[in-house]
C-alpha cells in the first residue's frame, strides 16, 4: 500500500542543537515526495505518552525505551519515523536500536543521526531560556551543563549543526536514506 520500507531515523544531540528543526523539515520533504513520514519529539511525546516522566537518568531511560518501542511500531507499519530526542545515554540509544533489530517480522533499518552542534552555539540560541536558567542554578540536571551527554561513537550520520543550513542537514539524511535503499534515488 505505502510502496516504501519503514525505517527509523534517530536524531540525538543537545537541547537546541537543531535536531527537531531538521526532523520537521525532513518530514515535509518526504511527504512532498509521497512518502509516509512522522516526527516524534518532545512536543508530542513528553506531553502525552510520557507526561509522567522527568529528567532523572531513570526517567530519561524510560522515555527513550518507550519511544524506541513506538518508533519500531511505526517503522513496522511502513512509516519513516523521525525521532528527535536528546537521548543523552549511549546505552538507551543502543537499546532502541536493538529493539529494531529484533523485530519479529524482520529487522528494521535504524539510522542514528548525531546532530553535533557545539554547546556554545546551542547555549547562544537558547530558544526557551533553559541554558540561562541552568547556568544560574535555577534548573538542575540540564544536559550539557550539569548532566552528561554521551556522544555516539559510530552513528550512521553526523550533521554539524553549527556549520550547515537546515536544507543541507535534510539533504544529508535524504542521501543516507537513499544509500540504505530506503528511498529510491
Ligand atoms: S531526553 O534526555 O529524555 O531524551 P527529551 O529530548 O525528551 O530529553 O527532552 C528534552 C527537552 O526537554 C529539552 O529540549 C528541554 O526543552 C526540556 N528540558 C527540561 N528539563 C531538561 C533537563 N534537565 N535536561 C534537558 N532538557 C530538559
Backbone and ligand atoms as CSV (ligand in chain L), in Angstrom:
chain,resi,resn,atom,element,x,y,z
A,1,UNK,N,N,0.829,-1.211,0.000
A,1,UNK,CA,C,0.000,0.000,0.000
A,1,UNK,C,C,0.868,1.267,0.000
A,2,UNK,N,N,1.838,1.311,0.863
A,2,UNK,CA,C,2.649,2.527,1.007
A,2,UNK,C,C,3.774,2.612,-0.023
A,3,UNK,N,N,4.122,1.490,-0.610
A,3,UNK,CA,C,5.235,1.445,-1.578
A,3,UNK,C,C,6.520,2.039,-1.007
A,4,UNK,N,N,6.832,1.714,0.199
A,4,UNK,CA,C,8.089,2.137,0.815
A,4,UNK,C,C,8.412,1.171,1.948
A,5,UNK,N,N,9.662,1.262,2.419
A,5,UNK,CA,C,10.110,0.427,3.513
A,5,UNK,C,C,10.142,1.288,4.774
A,6,UNK,N,N,9.588,0.800,5.845
A,6,UNK,CA,C,9.620,1.565,7.082
A,6,UNK,C,C,11.032,1.633,7.643
A,7,UNK,N,N,11.317,2.681,8.399
A,7,UNK,CA,C,12.639,2.859,8.995
A,7,UNK,C,C,12.542,3.887,10.112
A,8,UNK,N,N,13.535,3.876,10.963
A,8,UNK,CA,C,13.618,4.916,11.994
A,8,UNK,C,C,14.898,5.717,11.805
A,9,UNK,N,N,14.754,7.047,11.791
A,9,UNK,CA,C,15.922,7.924,11.862
A,9,UNK,C,C,15.918,8.505,13.264
A,10,UNK,N,N,16.987,8.242,13.997
A,10,UNK,CA,C,17.055,8.655,15.400
A,10,UNK,C,C,18.005,9.842,15.536
A,11,UNK,N,N,17.432,11.041,15.718
A,11,UNK,CA,C,18.246,12.245,15.904
A,11,UNK,C,C,18.591,12.399,17.381
A,12,UNK,N,N,19.872,12.520,17.673
A,12,UNK,CA,C,20.317,12.746,19.048
A,12,UNK,C,C,21.243,13.956,19.081
A,13,UNK,N,N,21.214,14.681,20.183
A,13,UNK,CA,C,22.069,15.861,20.321
A,13,UNK,C,C,21.549,16.743,21.444
A,14,UNK,N,N,22.326,17.746,21.779
A,14,UNK,CA,C,21.997,18.651,22.881
A,14,UNK,C,C,20.690,19.406,22.625
A,15,UNK,N,N,20.117,19.927,23.673
A,15,UNK,CA,C,18.952,20.802,23.540
A,15,UNK,C,C,19.347,21.991,22.650
A,16,UNK,N,N,18.495,22.337,21.698
A,16,UNK,CA,C,18.725,23.463,20.771
A,16,UNK,C,C,19.826,23.196,19.739
A,17,UNK,N,N,20.199,21.932,19.564
A,17,UNK,CA,C,21.224,21.610,18.542
A,17,UNK,C,C,20.641,21.705,17.137
A,18,UNK,N,N,19.311,21.668,17.021
A,18,UNK,CA,C,18.667,21.768,15.706
A,18,UNK,C,C,18.029,20.472,15.244
A,19,UNK,N,N,18.002,19.474,16.123
A,19,UNK,CA,C,17.511,18.157,15.667
A,19,UNK,C,C,16.035,18.168,15.275
A,20,UNK,N,N,15.189,18.818,16.046
A,20,UNK,CA,C,13.760,18.841,15.686
A,20,UNK,C,C,13.514,19.695,14.449
A,21,UNK,N,N,14.268,20.775,14.302
A,21,UNK,CA,C,14.122,21.635,13.116
A,21,UNK,C,C,14.413,20.829,11.857
A,22,UNK,N,N,15.497,20.045,11.908
A,22,UNK,CA,C,15.860,19.218,10.748
A,22,UNK,C,C,14.823,18.113,10.548
A,23,UNK,N,N,14.390,17.484,11.642
A,23,UNK,CA,C,13.423,16.382,11.531
A,23,UNK,C,C,12.108,16.867,10.911
A,24,UNK,N,N,11.626,18.017,11.339
A,24,UNK,CA,C,10.353,18.546,10.827
A,24,UNK,C,C,10.492,18.949,9.354
A,25,UNK,N,N,11.623,19.555,8.995
A,25,UNK,CA,C,11.860,19.931,7.589
A,25,UNK,C,C,11.964,18.678,6.721
A,26,UNK,N,N,12.616,17.663,7.246
A,26,UNK,CA,C,12.753,16.399,6.510
A,26,UNK,C,C,11.385,15.736,6.319
A,27,UNK,N,N,10.560,15.783,7.362
A,27,UNK,CA,C,9.205,15.218,7.287
A,27,UNK,C,C,8.434,15.867,6.134
A,28,UNK,N,N,8.552,17.181,6.028
A,28,UNK,CA,C,7.867,17.909,4.941
A,28,UNK,C,C,8.338,17.446,3.569
A,29,UNK,N,N,9.661,17.340,3.405
A,29,UNK,CA,C,10.233,16.928,2.111
A,29,UNK,C,C,9.772,15.518,1.768
A,30,UNK,N,N,9.825,14.611,2.739
A,30,UNK,CA,C,9.435,13.224,2.478
A,30,UNK,C,C,7.961,13.147,2.077
A,31,UNK,N,N,7.116,13.880,2.777
A,31,UNK,CA,C,5.688,13.853,2.466
A,31,UNK,C,C,5.433,14.432,1.071
A,32,UNK,N,N,6.141,15.527,0.759
A,32,UNK,CA,C,6.003,16.112,-0.591
A,32,UNK,C,C,6.392,15.113,-1.678
A,33,UNK,N,N,7.344,14.245,-1.349
A,33,UNK,CA,C,7.792,13.240,-2.328
A,33,UNK,C,C,6.923,11.979,-2.308
A,34,UNK,N,N,5.887,12.015,-1.501
A,34,UNK,CA,C,4.950,10.899,-1.484
A,34,UNK,C,C,5.280,9.792,-0.501
A,35,UNK,N,N,6.123,10.110,0.478
A,35,UNK,CA,C,6.448,9.109,1.494
A,35,UNK,C,C,5.675,9.381,2.782
A,36,UNK,N,N,5.321,8.307,3.476
A,36,UNK,CA,C,4.682,8.454,4.780
A,36,UNK,C,C,5.789,8.615,5.821
A,37,UNK,N,N,5.851,9.787,6.443
A,37,UNK,CA,C,6.876,10.067,7.456
A,37,UNK,C,C,6.210,10.757,8.629
A,38,UNK,N,N,6.778,10.546,9.821
A,38,UNK,CA,C,6.161,11.138,11.011
A,38,UNK,C,C,7.216,11.446,12.063
A,39,UNK,N,N,7.158,12.655,12.624
A,39,UNK,CA,C,8.115,13.073,13.651
A,39,UNK,C,C,7.592,12.754,15.052
A,40,UNK,N,N,8.430,12.127,15.834
A,40,UNK,CA,C,8.195,12.001,17.270
A,40,UNK,C,C,9.213,12.911,17.950
A,41,UNK,N,N,8.746,13.827,18.791
A,41,UNK,CA,C,9.682,14.657,19.558
A,41,UNK,C,C,9.042,15.031,20.885
A,42,UNK,N,N,9.746,15.832,21.644
A,42,UNK,CA,C,9.257,16.192,22.971
A,42,UNK,C,C,7.852,16.769,22.935
A,43,UNK,N,N,7.545,17.515,21.871
A,43,UNK,CA,C,6.244,18.181,21.798
A,43,UNK,C,C,5.082,17.201,21.766
A,44,UNK,N,N,5.236,16.075,21.075
A,44,UNK,CA,C,4.096,15.147,21.027
A,44,UNK,C,C,4.271,13.930,21.937
A,45,UNK,N,N,5.410,13.766,22.549
A,45,UNK,CA,C,5.626,12.599,23.415
A,45,UNK,C,C,5.641,12.971,24.902
A,46,UNK,N,N,6.371,14.051,25.229
A,46,UNK,CA,C,6.508,14.371,26.652
A,46,UNK,C,C,5.243,15.006,27.245
A,47,UNK,N,N,4.303,15.432,26.390
A,47,UNK,CA,C,3.043,15.980,26.913
A,47,UNK,C,C,1.918,14.949,26.890
A,48,UNK,N,N,2.224,13.757,26.361
A,48,UNK,CA,C,1.196,12.718,26.276
A,48,UNK,C,C,1.691,11.423,26.868
A,49,UNK,N,N,2.097,10.517,25.997
A,49,UNK,CA,C,2.562,9.190,26.422
A,49,UNK,C,C,3.506,9.251,27.626
A,50,UNK,N,N,4.444,10.198,27.600
A,50,UNK,CA,C,5.487,10.231,28.642
A,50,UNK,C,C,5.348,11.404,29.599
A,51,UNK,N,N,4.106,11.857,29.802
A,51,UNK,CA,C,3.959,13.043,30.655
A,51,UNK,C,C,4.238,12.770,32.127
A,52,UNK,N,N,4.353,11.497,32.495
A,52,UNK,CA,C,4.675,11.165,33.881
A,52,UNK,C,C,6.192,11.051,34.102
A,53,UNK,N,N,7.000,11.406,33.100
A,53,UNK,CA,C,8.450,11.252,33.222
A,53,UNK,C,C,9.163,12.598,33.290
A,54,UNK,N,N,10.221,12.639,34.102
A,54,UNK,CA,C,11.044,13.853,34.218
A,54,UNK,C,C,12.400,13.647,33.563
A,55,UNK,N,N,13.448,14.168,34.195
A,55,UNK,CA,C,14.766,14.173,33.555
A,55,UNK,C,C,15.855,13.493,34.382
A,56,UNK,N,N,15.455,12.660,35.366
A,56,UNK,CA,C,16.456,11.847,36.054
A,56,UNK,C,C,16.975,10.820,35.046
A,57,UNK,N,N,18.110,10.194,35.359
A,57,UNK,CA,C,18.662,9.187,34.436
A,57,UNK,C,C,17.640,8.072,34.202
A,58,UNK,N,N,16.919,7.676,35.265
A,58,UNK,CA,C,15.924,6.599,35.151
A,58,UNK,C,C,14.779,7.020,34.246
A,59,UNK,N,N,14.304,8.246,34.432
A,59,UNK,CA,C,13.179,8.719,33.616
A,59,UNK,C,C,13.590,8.920,32.158
A,60,UNK,N,N,14.802,9.414,31.936
A,60,UNK,CA,C,15.267,9.571,30.551
A,60,UNK,C,C,15.361,8.197,29.888
A,61,UNK,N,N,15.838,7.202,30.654
A,61,UNK,CA,C,15.946,5.844,30.094
A,61,UNK,C,C,14.563,5.317,29.713
A,62,UNK,N,N,13.579,5.525,30.594
A,62,UNK,CA,C,12.223,5.045,30.330
A,62,UNK,C,C,11.594,5.822,29.164
A,63,UNK,N,N,11.885,7.131,29.112
A,63,UNK,CA,C,11.429,7.969,27.986
A,63,UNK,C,C,11.906,7.358,26.666
A,64,UNK,N,N,13.199,7.077,26.593
A,64,UNK,CA,C,13.785,6.553,25.352
A,64,UNK,C,C,13.313,5.121,25.084
A,65,UNK,N,N,13.142,4.330,26.129
A,65,UNK,CA,C,12.659,2.949,25.936
A,65,UNK,C,C,11.280,2.947,25.273
A,66,UNK,N,N,10.388,3.757,25.814
A,66,UNK,CA,C,9.025,3.803,25.249
A,66,UNK,C,C,9.054,4.330,23.822
A,67,UNK,N,N,9.839,5.384,23.589
A,67,UNK,CA,C,9.908,5.972,22.242
A,67,UNK,C,C,10.487,4.961,21.259
A,68,UNK,N,N,11.510,4.226,21.700
A,68,UNK,CA,C,12.113,3.202,20.842
A,68,UNK,C,C,11.080,2.170,20.416
A,69,UNK,N,N,10.222,1.788,21.363
A,69,UNK,CA,C,9.181,0.796,21.056
A,69,UNK,C,C,8.131,1.377,20.107
A,70,UNK,N,N,7.757,2.640,20.332
A,70,UNK,CA,C,6.754,3.278,19.458
A,70,UNK,C,C,7.323,3.450,18.053
A,71,UNK,N,N,8.573,3.883,17.967
A,71,UNK,CA,C,9.216,4.075,16.657
A,71,UNK,C,C,9.274,2.762,15.896
A,72,UNK,N,N,9.590,1.701,16.606
A,72,UNK,CA,C,9.644,0.375,15.980
A,72,UNK,C,C,8.275,-0.004,15.400
A,73,UNK,N,N,7.219,0.321,16.111
A,73,UNK,CA,C,5.874,0.014,15.608
A,73,UNK,C,C,5.561,0.852,14.361
A,74,UNK,N,N,5.927,2.133,14.393
A,74,UNK,CA,C,5.734,2.988,13.211
A,74,UNK,C,C,6.489,2.391,12.023
A,75,UNK,N,N,7.775,2.048,12.260
A,75,UNK,CA,C,8.615,1.515,11.176
A,75,UNK,C,C,8.046,0.190,10.670
A,76,UNK,N,N,7.573,-0.638,11.598
A,76,UNK,CA,C,6.999,-1.932,11.209
A,76,UNK,C,C,5.725,-1.730,10.385
A,77,UNK,N,N,5.025,-0.622,10.657
A,77,UNK,CA,C,3.808,-0.295,9.896
A,77,UNK,C,C,4.159,0.343,8.546
A,78,UNK,N,N,5.446,0.543,8.264
A,78,UNK,CA,C,5.873,1.037,6.961
A,78,UNK,C,C,6.187,2.520,6.910
A,79,UNK,N,N,6.127,3.178,8.067
A,79,UNK,CA,C,6.342,4.631,8.110
A,79,UNK,C,C,7.827,4.937,8.354
A,80,UNK,N,N,8.288,6.041,7.810
A,80,UNK,CA,C,9.631,6.533,8.135
A,80,UNK,C,C,9.459,7.414,9.366
A,81,UNK,N,N,9.925,6.891,10.483
A,81,UNK,CA,C,9.697,7.536,11.770
A,81,UNK,C,C,10.930,8.365,12.129
A,82,UNK,N,N,10.728,9.651,12.367
A,82,UNK,CA,C,11.836,10.565,12.652
A,82,UNK,C,C,11.775,10.926,14.128
A,83,UNK,N,N,12.693,10.379,14.910
A,83,UNK,CA,C,12.693,10.601,16.358
A,83,UNK,C,C,13.702,11.673,16.713
A,84,UNK,N,N,13.257,12.662,17.474
A,84,UNK,CA,C,14.153,13.757,17.843
A,84,UNK,C,C,14.156,13.920,19.355
A,85,UNK,N,N,15.159,13.366,19.990
A,85,UNK,CA,C,15.271,13.427,21.447
A,85,UNK,C,C,16.743,13.590,21.833
A,86,UNK,N,N,16.990,14.316,22.917
A,86,UNK,CA,C,18.383,14.458,23.360
A,86,UNK,C,C,18.987,13.063,23.483
A,87,UNK,N,N,18.254,12.164,24.132
A,87,UNK,CA,C,18.716,10.780,24.362
A,87,UNK,C,C,20.207,10.761,24.696
A,88,UNK,N,N,20.542,11.292,25.882
A,88,UNK,CA,C,21.959,11.525,26.203
A,88,UNK,C,C,22.764,10.266,26.513
A,89,UNK,N,N,22.074,9.169,26.818
A,89,UNK,CA,C,22.815,7.968,27.224
A,89,UNK,C,C,22.930,6.965,26.084
A,90,UNK,N,N,24.186,6.573,25.844
A,90,UNK,CA,C,24.507,5.628,24.762
A,90,UNK,C,C,23.729,4.326,24.918
A,91,UNK,N,N,23.663,3.815,26.142
A,91,UNK,CA,C,23.003,2.520,26.387
A,91,UNK,C,C,21.526,2.589,26.004
A,92,UNK,N,N,20.880,3.724,26.267
A,92,UNK,CA,C,19.450,3.864,25.933
A,92,UNK,C,C,19.253,3.882,24.417
A,93,UNK,N,N,20.132,4.594,23.712
A,93,UNK,CA,C,20.026,4.635,22.243
A,93,UNK,C,C,20.321,3.259,21.651
A,94,UNK,N,N,21.318,2.578,22.227
A,94,UNK,CA,C,21.652,1.233,21.731
A,94,UNK,C,C,20.482,0.276,21.931
A,95,UNK,N,N,19.759,0.452,23.033
A,95,UNK,CA,C,18.594,-0.417,23.297
A,95,UNK,C,C,17.492,-0.143,22.273
A,96,UNK,N,N,17.316,1.118,21.913
A,96,UNK,CA,C,16.305,1.470,20.887
A,96,UNK,C,C,16.690,0.834,19.552
A,97,UNK,N,N,17.989,0.851,19.243
A,97,UNK,CA,C,18.476,0.214,18.018
A,97,UNK,C,C,18.225,-1.299,18.079
A,98,UNK,N,N,18.534,-1.888,19.241
A,98,UNK,CA,C,18.408,-3.346,19.392
A,98,UNK,C,C,16.966,-3.798,19.195
A,99,UNK,N,N,16.018,-3.023,19.680
A,99,UNK,CA,C,14.619,-3.425,19.561
A,99,UNK,C,C,14.193,-3.416,18.078
A,100,UNK,N,N,14.802,-2.557,17.259
A,100,UNK,CA,C,14.521,-2.570,15.811
A,100,UNK,C,C,15.133,-3.805,15.151
A,101,UNK,N,N,16.299,-4.212,15.669
A,101,UNK,CA,C,16.994,-5.365,15.057
A,101,UNK,C,C,16.297,-6.681,15.365
A,102,UNK,N,N,15.614,-6.725,16.505
A,102,UNK,CA,C,14.988,-7.982,16.924
A,102,UNK,C,C,13.495,-8.006,16.609
A,103,UNK,N,N,13.068,-7.113,15.709
A,103,UNK,CA,C,11.650,-7.078,15.320
A,103,UNK,C,C,11.222,-8.441,14.762
A,104,UNK,N,N,10.058,-8.906,15.205
A,104,UNK,CA,C,9.570,-10.245,14.835
A,104,UNK,C,C,9.485,-10.452,13.327
A,105,UNK,N,N,8.947,-9.450,12.627
A,105,UNK,CA,C,8.739,-9.602,11.177
A,105,UNK,C,C,9.993,-9.290,10.368
A,106,UNK,N,N,11.137,-9.164,11.030
A,106,UNK,CA,C,12.395,-8.871,10.332
A,106,UNK,C,C,12.977,-7.558,10.812
A,107,UNK,N,N,14.305,-7.474,10.780
A,107,UNK,CA,C,14.991,-6.281,11.287
A,107,UNK,C,C,14.536,-5.027,10.533
A,108,UNK,N,N,14.429,-3.944,11.253
A,108,UNK,CA,C,14.007,-2.673,10.663
A,108,UNK,C,C,15.192,-1.712,10.656
A,109,UNK,N,N,15.383,-0.952,9.557
A,109,UNK,CA,C,16.508,-0.023,9.499
A,109,UNK,C,C,16.437,1.024,10.608
A,110,UNK,N,N,17.580,1.282,11.212
A,110,UNK,CA,C,17.696,2.267,12.289
A,110,UNK,C,C,18.931,3.106,12.003
A,111,UNK,N,N,18.714,4.375,11.715
A,111,UNK,CA,C,19.840,5.266,11.402
A,111,UNK,C,C,20.013,6.271,12.533
A,112,UNK,N,N,21.136,6.159,13.222
A,112,UNK,CA,C,21.411,7.114,14.295
A,112,UNK,C,C,22.075,8.338,13.673
A,113,UNK,N,N,21.484,9.484,13.929
A,113,UNK,CA,C,21.955,10.723,13.323
A,113,UNK,C,C,22.347,11.697,14.432
A,114,UNK,N,N,23.641,11.896,14.572
A,114,UNK,CA,C,24.158,12.762,15.633
A,114,UNK,C,C,24.187,14.208,15.125
A,115,UNK,N,N,23.339,15.043,15.728
A,115,UNK,CA,C,23.359,16.465,15.374
A,115,UNK,C,C,24.378,17.128,16.300
A,116,UNK,N,N,25.578,17.246,15.760
A,116,UNK,CA,C,26.758,17.633,16.529
A,116,UNK,C,C,26.963,19.143,16.459
A,117,UNK,N,N,26.276,19.838,17.348
A,117,UNK,CA,C,26.352,21.299,17.405
A,117,UNK,C,C,27.078,21.673,18.696
A,118,UNK,N,N,28.108,22.508,18.619
A,118,UNK,CA,C,28.849,22.854,19.844
A,118,UNK,C,C,27.930,23.437,20.925
A,119,UNK,N,N,28.242,23.088,22.162
A,119,UNK,CA,C,27.449,23.580,23.300
A,119,UNK,C,C,27.310,25.112,23.253
A,120,UNK,N,N,28.407,25.797,22.893
A,120,UNK,CA,C,28.383,27.272,22.864
A,120,UNK,C,C,27.302,27.775,21.905
A,121,UNK,N,N,27.162,27.091,20.774
A,121,UNK,CA,C,26.161,27.508,19.775
A,121,UNK,C,C,24.752,27.259,20.327
A,122,UNK,N,N,24.550,26.078,20.922
A,122,UNK,CA,C,23.230,25.748,21.499
A,122,UNK,C,C,22.863,26.757,22.579
A,123,UNK,N,N,23.875,27.075,23.383
A,123,UNK,CA,C,23.650,27.974,24.509
A,123,UNK,C,C,23.341,29.393,24.036
A,124,UNK,N,N,23.951,29.774,22.928
A,124,UNK,CA,C,23.699,31.096,22.372
A,124,UNK,C,C,22.278,31.174,21.811
A,125,UNK,N,N,21.826,30.075,21.203
A,125,UNK,CA,C,20.464,30.046,20.642
A,125,UNK,C,C,19.447,30.110,21.777
A,126,UNK,N,N,19.586,29.232,22.719
A,126,UNK,CA,C,18.756,29.133,23.928
A,126,UNK,C,C,17.308,29.581,23.725
A,127,UNK,N,N,16.560,28.929,22.817
A,127,UNK,CA,C,15.227,29.423,22.451
A,127,UNK,C,C,14.226,29.449,23.619
A,128,UNK,N,N,14.438,28.566,24.606
A,128,UNK,CA,C,13.487,28.530,25.727
A,128,UNK,C,C,14.087,29.128,27.004
A,129,UNK,N,N,15.300,29.675,26.892
A,129,UNK,CA,C,15.941,30.281,28.069
A,129,UNK,C,C,16.354,29.271,29.127
A,130,UNK,N,N,16.441,27.990,28.724
A,130,UNK,CA,C,16.732,26.936,29.714
A,130,UNK,C,C,18.219,26.874,30.071
A,131,UNK,N,N,19.094,27.163,29.091
A,131,UNK,CA,C,20.540,27.183,29.403
A,131,UNK,C,C,20.824,28.287,30.423
A,132,UNK,N,N,20.183,29.429,30.240
A,132,UNK,CA,C,20.375,30.555,31.151
A,132,UNK,C,C,19.963,30.147,32.569
A,133,UNK,N,N,18.814,29.498,32.659
A,133,UNK,CA,C,18.326,29.038,33.962
A,133,UNK,C,C,19.280,28.023,34.570
A,134,UNK,N,N,19.784,27.117,33.725
A,134,UNK,CA,C,20.692,26.074,34.214
A,134,UNK,C,C,21.994,26.703,34.718
A,135,UNK,N,N,22.517,27.675,33.983
A,135,UNK,CA,C,23.744,28.375,34.403
A,135,UNK,C,C,23.537,29.114,35.721
A,136,UNK,N,N,22.322,29.630,35.894
A,136,UNK,CA,C,22.005,30.378,37.118
A,136,UNK,C,C,21.700,29.442,38.287
A,137,UNK,N,N,21.684,28.137,38.011
A,137,UNK,CA,C,21.414,27.169,39.078
A,137,UNK,C,C,19.931,27.023,39.386
A,138,UNK,N,N,19.086,27.609,38.509
A,138,UNK,CA,C,17.632,27.534,38.753
A,138,UNK,C,C,17.034,26.252,38.183
A,139,UNK,N,N,17.785,25.602,37.292
A,139,UNK,CA,C,17.327,24.348,36.678
A,139,UNK,C,C,18.455,23.339,36.838
A,140,UNK,N,N,18.204,22.307,37.627
A,140,UNK,CA,C,19.251,21.313,37.917
A,140,UNK,C,C,19.191,20.154,36.925
A,141,UNK,N,N,20.365,19.579,36.662
A,141,UNK,CA,C,20.430,18.383,35.824
A,141,UNK,C,C,20.143,18.656,34.370
A,142,UNK,N,N,20.604,19.801,33.867
A,142,UNK,CA,C,20.358,20.142,32.462
A,142,UNK,C,C,21.489,19.575,31.600
A,143,UNK,N,N,21.115,18.853,30.566
A,143,UNK,CA,C,22.091,18.197,29.686
A,143,UNK,C,C,23.103,19.195,29.127
A,144,UNK,N,N,24.372,18.863,29.298
A,144,UNK,CA,C,25.438,19.715,28.759
A,144,UNK,C,C,25.968,20.704,29.770
A,145,UNK,N,N,25.160,20.992,30.807
A,145,UNK,CA,C,25.595,21.944,31.835
A,145,UNK,C,C,25.993,21.170,33.101
A,146,UNK,N,N,25.033,20.512,33.726
A,146,UNK,CA,C,25.386,19.702,34.904
A,146,UNK,C,C,24.795,18.293,34.796
A,147,UNK,N,N,24.613,17.844,33.570
A,147,UNK,CA,C,24.165,16.478,33.297
A,147,UNK,C,C,24.899,16.028,32.037
A,148,UNK,N,N,25.237,14.736,31.953
A,148,UNK,CA,C,26.092,14.288,30.849
A,148,UNK,C,C,25.389,14.164,29.507
A,149,UNK,N,N,26.170,14.257,28.430
A,149,UNK,CA,C,25.723,13.862,27.098
A,149,UNK,C,C,26.797,12.936,26.524
A,150,UNK,N,N,26.425,11.713,26.253
A,150,UNK,CA,C,27.364,10.737,25.696
A,150,UNK,C,C,27.209,10.711,24.176
A,151,UNK,N,N,28.173,11.310,23.485
A,151,UNK,CA,C,28.092,11.379,22.015
A,151,UNK,C,C,28.175,9.983,21.412
A,152,UNK,N,N,27.449,9.754,20.315
A,152,UNK,CA,C,27.529,8.439,19.651
A,152,UNK,C,C,28.957,8.158,19.168
A,153,UNK,N,N,29.354,6.887,19.222
A,153,UNK,CA,C,30.687,6.511,18.762
A,153,UNK,C,C,30.691,6.117,17.294
A,154,UNK,N,N,29.595,5.480,16.849
A,154,UNK,CA,C,29.531,5.062,15.444
A,154,UNK,C,C,28.160,5.375,14.859
A,155,UNK,N,N,27.783,6.648,14.818
A,155,UNK,CA,C,26.465,6.969,14.240
A,155,UNK,C,C,26.508,6.763,12.728
A,156,UNK,N,N,25.367,6.469,12.135
A,156,UNK,CA,C,25.301,6.341,10.681
A,156,UNK,C,C,25.570,7.701,10.031
A,157,UNK,N,N,25.286,8.753,10.773
A,157,UNK,CA,C,25.320,10.096,10.188
A,157,UNK,C,C,25.712,11.136,11.239
A,158,UNK,N,N,26.520,12.120,10.826
A,158,UNK,CA,C,26.822,13.251,11.707
A,158,UNK,C,C,26.456,14.521,10.959
A,159,UNK,N,N,25.620,15.344,11.566
A,159,UNK,CA,C,25.288,16.643,10.980
A,159,UNK,C,C,25.929,17.711,11.867
A,160,UNK,N,N,26.760,18.526,11.263
A,160,UNK,CA,C,27.416,19.601,12.017
A,160,UNK,C,C,26.445,20.783,12.108
A,161,UNK,N,N,25.646,20.754,13.161
A,161,UNK,CA,C,24.541,21.699,13.286
A,161,UNK,C,C,24.947,23.165,13.339
A,162,UNK,N,N,26.173,23.447,13.744
A,162,UNK,CA,C,26.626,24.838,13.800
A,162,UNK,C,C,27.191,25.321,12.479
A,163,UNK,N,N,27.355,24.417,11.525
A,163,UNK,CA,C,28.048,24.760,10.277
A,163,UNK,C,C,27.169,24.683,9.031
A,164,UNK,N,N,26.180,23.781,9.040
A,164,UNK,CA,C,25.373,23.593,7.827
A,164,UNK,C,C,23.996,24.234,7.988
A,165,UNK,N,N,23.349,24.488,6.850
A,165,UNK,CA,C,21.984,25.012,6.892
A,165,UNK,C,C,21.021,23.849,7.164
A,166,UNK,N,N,19.786,24.190,7.484
A,166,UNK,CA,C,18.764,23.158,7.702
A,166,UNK,C,C,18.610,22.327,6.428
A,167,UNK,N,N,18.562,23.011,5.274
A,167,UNK,CA,C,18.388,22.302,3.995
A,167,UNK,C,C,19.541,21.330,3.745
A,168,UNK,N,N,20.752,21.736,4.090
A,168,UNK,CA,C,21.905,20.838,3.908
A,168,UNK,C,C,21.818,19.639,4.843
A,169,UNK,N,N,21.378,19.882,6.064
A,169,UNK,CA,C,21.196,18.784,7.022
A,169,UNK,C,C,20.154,17.796,6.519
A,170,UNK,N,N,19.045,18.333,6.013
A,170,UNK,CA,C,17.977,17.493,5.462
A,170,UNK,C,C,18.533,16.650,4.313
A,171,UNK,N,N,19.317,17.286,3.439
A,171,UNK,CA,C,19.873,16.586,2.278
A,171,UNK,C,C,20.790,15.442,2.714
A,172,UNK,N,N,21.561,15.667,3.772
A,172,UNK,CA,C,22.443,14.611,4.286
A,172,UNK,C,C,21.649,13.366,4.678
A,173,UNK,N,N,20.506,13.584,5.333
A,173,UNK,CA,C,19.688,12.442,5.748
A,173,UNK,C,C,19.061,11.771,4.533
A,174,UNK,N,N,18.582,12.593,3.583
A,174,UNK,CA,C,17.988,12.024,2.363
A,174,UNK,C,C,19.016,11.147,1.644
A,175,UNK,N,N,20.249,11.625,1.551
A,175,UNK,CA,C,21.310,10.850,0.892
A,175,UNK,C,C,21.528,9.512,1.618
A,176,UNK,N,N,21.523,9.571,2.939
A,176,UNK,CA,C,21.730,8.344,3.728
A,176,UNK,C,C,20.568,7.376,3.526
A,177,UNK,N,N,19.349,7.907,3.458
A,177,UNK,CA,C,18.172,7.045,3.251
A,177,UNK,C,C,18.227,6.400,1.870
A,178,UNK,N,N,18.713,7.158,0.890
A,178,UNK,CA,C,18.865,6.603,-0.465
A,178,UNK,C,C,19.954,5.542,-0.481
A,179,UNK,N,N,21.075,5.836,0.183
A,179,UNK,CA,C,22.204,4.890,0.208
A,179,UNK,C,C,21.792,3.571,0.862
A,180,UNK,N,N,20.877,3.639,1.802
A,180,UNK,CA,C,20.426,2.437,2.504
A,180,UNK,C,C,19.285,1.725,1.757
A,181,UNK,N,N,18.888,2.289,0.630
A,181,UNK,CA,C,17.826,1.675,-0.161
A,181,UNK,C,C,16.436,1.905,0.403
A,182,UNK,N,N,16.319,2.837,1.339
A,182,UNK,CA,C,15.011,3.125,1.932
A,182,UNK,C,C,14.218,4.045,0.993
A,183,UNK,N,N,14.925,4.961,0.323
A,183,UNK,CA,C,14.301,5.815,-0.704
A,183,UNK,C,C,14.985,5.529,-2.026
A,184,UNK,N,N,14.219,5.577,-3.094
A,184,UNK,CA,C,14.848,5.413,-4.414
A,184,UNK,C,C,15.491,6.742,-4.797
A,185,UNK,N,N,16.730,6.735,-5.347
A,185,UNK,CA,C,17.395,7.993,-5.710
A,185,UNK,C,C,16.622,8.753,-6.806
L,1,LIG,S1,S,15.765,13.093,26.950
L,1,LIG,O1,O,17.022,13.382,27.660
L,1,LIG,O2,O,14.835,12.297,27.774
L,1,LIG,O3,O,15.994,12.474,25.624
L,1,LIG,P1,P,13.934,14.921,25.641
L,1,LIG,O4,O,14.542,15.046,24.285
L,1,LIG,O5,O,12.750,14.028,25.804
L,1,LIG,O6,O,15.108,14.526,26.687
L,1,LIG,O7,O,13.526,16.366,26.190
L,1,LIG,C1,C,14.468,17.426,26.138
L,1,LIG,C2,C,13.797,18.799,26.218
L,1,LIG,O8,O,13.187,18.965,27.484
L,1,LIG,C3,C,14.823,19.912,26.093
L,1,LIG,O9,O,14.960,20.390,24.764
L,1,LIG,C4,C,14.283,20.993,27.004
L,1,LIG,O10,O,13.380,21.821,26.300
L,1,LIG,C5,C,13.480,20.239,28.046
L,1,LIG,N1,N,14.159,20.030,29.348
L,1,LIG,C6,C,13.623,20.310,30.557
L,1,LIG,N2,N,14.447,19.958,31.559
L,1,LIG,C7,C,15.558,19.429,30.989
L,1,LIG,C8,C,16.786,18.897,31.511
L,1,LIG,N3,N,17.022,18.826,32.805
L,1,LIG,N4,N,17.714,18.440,30.627
L,1,LIG,C9,C,17.475,18.503,29.311
L,1,LIG,N5,N,16.347,19.015,28.753
L,1,LIG,C10,C,15.380,19.471,29.591
